[in-house]
Amino acid sequence: MTLTPTRLGSLHVRTLGSGPPALLWHSLFVDSTTWARVENRLAQSRTLLLVDGPCHGGNPPPTRRFTLDDCVGVAEDVLDHLGIDEPVDWLGNAWGGHVGILFAAAHPRRCRTLAAVGAPIPALTPAERRRVRSLTVLYLLVGARPIRSLLVDVLLGPDARAADPAGAALVGDAFRRARRTDMLHAVSALSLARPNLTPVLATIETPTLLTTGPADPMWTVADAKTAAHRLRNGSLVLLPAAGHVGPLIRAPELLADLVTAFWRDPAATLETFGGAAFEGRDPGTEH
């Protein structure tokens, strides 16, 4: 892992595998270690650029306050610094999906495919904003330890700590690595201030997969279907894992199968899997 200069300061970027480039950007609250259960499989067909986003993963503090649009610029900086001018396959989880949507819309020639895993498109509802603000105050007062379990439940599902303690620890440890002031900055800029991205979807030319699960209350199947219908060239796939980060940790084989098929033949994958759920496997056994 190396420190890569960007407009928001240096970021840790790890390179793995061989083949055409794929940029992986993680969810808010965690870091690139949450790709651990899928990265080796994905690296068999791509050179993975695993980015630790601003304010996460032990990165130096950002040089200024920032927005999602600034994160798009950071991705440009990473690719330029690494000398990558060919289109990349973008794989984003939650926050990473939001950045990917804006990146694909702004730079269609630099984005070959876009997969946004567990990335709600609308802005937070008033009730969700209240919950986030309450947790932010608690985090400010007492730090990461008291809310770590609650965060794991939200990101992986309420049964994850008992059913998959190693996966829960992976998420909890990633959260603890960030500095408190940086995380508070990120929550304000990237969650509370996140715009409604619905209008952006119709402008994307890139082949696009959106995913959610039936047990993700912040990204319901109904809302995800509505969003997917706005895509010019995309589909929705349902994955059987709770929470935004759940597919990476609780259903890694299914997610890797989906992503590698999409990278191999985007058009065929959109036609085959669009709107359908992967079935027949217990995500709790895939680790």
N, C-alpha and C positions, 0 to 999 in steps of 0.2 A: 504494500500500500504506500502510495506516495502523496505528498502534498502538491496539489495543483493550483496555480494562481487563477483567481477569477475576480470579477468586478466586486464581489462581496467579501473578498479575502480568500485565503488558501483553504482548500477542501481536500479531505482524504478521498482518493480514488484508487480502487484496486482493479487490476486487470487479470482476467482468468480465461483460459481456453484459447481456441484458434478458430479462424474463419472470419466471415463478415462481422462488422461491429454491431453490438446490441448494448444500449444504455439502460441500466436498471436503477431506478430511483425509488426509495423506500417510503413508508408511511410516516406521517407525523408521529412524534413521541418515541420512535425507535431509531434504528440505523440499518446499514447494509448487512449486518449479521443476520437479519431476519430472512435473507435469501438462502441461508445455509443449506436447507433441505432440498432446494431445487437447483442450486448453482452448478453443481458438478454435472448434472444431466444436461442443463442448458449449454454448458461450456463445451460439450461434445460437438456442437455445430456452429457456435458463435464465439467471437472474442467478446467477453463480457466486460463492460465498464461499470463497476459497482460504485456508485457515488454515495458518499455520506453528505447529505444536504446541509445547508447552512444551519447553524445552531445545534447540530446533532453529531453523534459519533465521536465526540472528543475533538472536533474541529476547533481551530482558533475562533475567537468571537468575530462576528461579522463586522465589517468596517462601517456599516450604517444600517438604519432601518430599511426594510425591504418588503416587496410584494411578490405575488405569484409571477407577475411579468418579469421582475428582476431574476427570479429563478430560471425562467426561460433563457435569459441572457447568460446566466451561470452555465447552463448546459451548452450554449454556444461556445463559451470560453473553454470549457473542458474539451470539447471536440477540436477546437482550433489549436489548443495547446498540444494535444496529442497528434495533430496532423491528420485528422480524420475528416475528409471532405466528401466521402461517399455517403449515401443515405443510411441511417441507422434504424434498427428495429428497437422501438422504445417499449420497455416494459416497466410500468409504474404501478405502485401499490398506494391506494388512497391519495395522499399528497402527491406522490410521484405520478399518479394518473392525472391529477389536475394539471401539473406542470406539463405532462405529455400532451394533453389536449390543447393547451395553449401553444406548445412548441410545434405540433403538427399543423395547427391553423396558421401560425406565423411563418413557418419554414417548411412548406410541403416538399421541397426538393431535398431536404436533409432528413426526412422521416419516411422510411420505407413502409413500416407498419407501426401501429399503435395498439397496445393492449393495456387497458386500465382496469386493474383488479381492485374491487371494493372501493371505488372512487365515486362517492355521491356527487351528482351534478348540480343540484340546487344548492343555494346558500343555506346555512343553518336556519332552522325555524326559531321563533322566539323562545320556545320551551328549551330547545337544544342550546341556545345561547345562554340561557339562565343556568343550565346544568354545567356548561363549560366554565362560566364565570365563577360558579360556586367551587368547582374543583380547582380553579386557578387560585382563588383566595386560600384554600386549604393548602395547596402546594407551596404558595408563597410563605405561609406561616410555619409549616412543619416539614417541608421537604418531600422527597420522593417516597420514602419508606411507607408512610401510612396509606398512600393512595396507590401503591404499586399493584396490590391485589385487585383493586377496583379497576384499574386500567387494563390489566390482563383480562379480566372478565369482559370488558367492553370490546377489546381488540380480538380476542380469541373465542369468546363464549363462556358462559358461567360454569361449564363443566371441565374446562381445560386444565385447571390447576390440579384436579384430581385424576383426570383421564390421561393427561400428558404433561407431567411435571417438568420434564426436560424442555418441552416447547414453551411452557409458561415461564420458565427461568430464562430462556433465550430472549423473550420479549421484555421481561422485567429487568434483566441486566442491561439491555440496550437503552431502556428508559433511564436507568440510573447513571449511565455514562455521561449524559448531557449536563452541563452546568445549569443551575436553577435559573439564573438571569437570562441565559440564552433560550431556554425552553419557554419561559414566560413570553419572551419576545416573539418566538415562533408561533405560539398559540394565538397571540393577539393578531399577528400579521397574516397567518395562514389558515386559521380556523374561524375566529370571530369575524375577521374582515374578508373572508373568502366570498367572492361574488358568485352570482348564479351563472354557471357556465352553459346553461341550456342554449342560448343563442349562438354560442361558438360552435356547437356540434354540427350545425347545418353548413358551416363553412369549411369543414375538414374534407379534403380529398383523399387522404391516406386511408387505406384499409384499416378498419378499427374494430376491435373487440372490447365490449364492456362486460364485466362480470359482477354478479352479486350472488347472494344466497338467500334461501327462504327464511333464515334466522338472523338476518341483519336488519334490525329495526331502524337504523339510520339511512338505509339504502334499500328500500322495499322493492320487491319484484315489480309491483305496479309502477312505481316511479322510474325504475330502470327500463322497463319496457317503453314507457313514454319517451324517455331520453333516447333510446336506441332507434325509435322511429324517426328521429330527426336526422340521423346519420345518412349521408349520401351513399356510403359504401361500408356498411358495418352491421354488426349483430350483437345480440346479448346472449351470454352463456351463463347458466346457473350452476354454481358449484356448491357442494354439500358441506359447507363449513361455516360456522358462525363468526361474526365480526369481520371488520375490514381486513385484518391480517390473517384470519383463519385459513384461507386457502394455501398460503405459503407454508404454514406450520402443520395444519391438520390434514390437508389433502395435497401433499406435494407431488405425488406421482400423477394425479389427475391434472394438476396445474401444469406440470412439465410436459405431459402428453399434449395438452391443448396448445401450449405456447410453441412447442417445437413443430407441431403440425401447421400452425398458423405461419410460422417463419418459413417453413418449407414450401407451402402453397397457400398464400392468403385467400385467393378467390375460392378455392375448393373448401377451405376450412369454414369460411363465412357461409357458404352454401350448405355444408354438411351439418355444422353445429349451431347455426344461427337460431336463437330462441329456444334451444333445447338444453336440457339438464344432463350432466353426466350422472349416471346412476350405476348401482350395482356394487359399490365399494363403501366400506365403512371408513370415513376419514380418520377416525380415532386409531386405526391400525396402521396408518401409513407413515411411520417414523422409525 
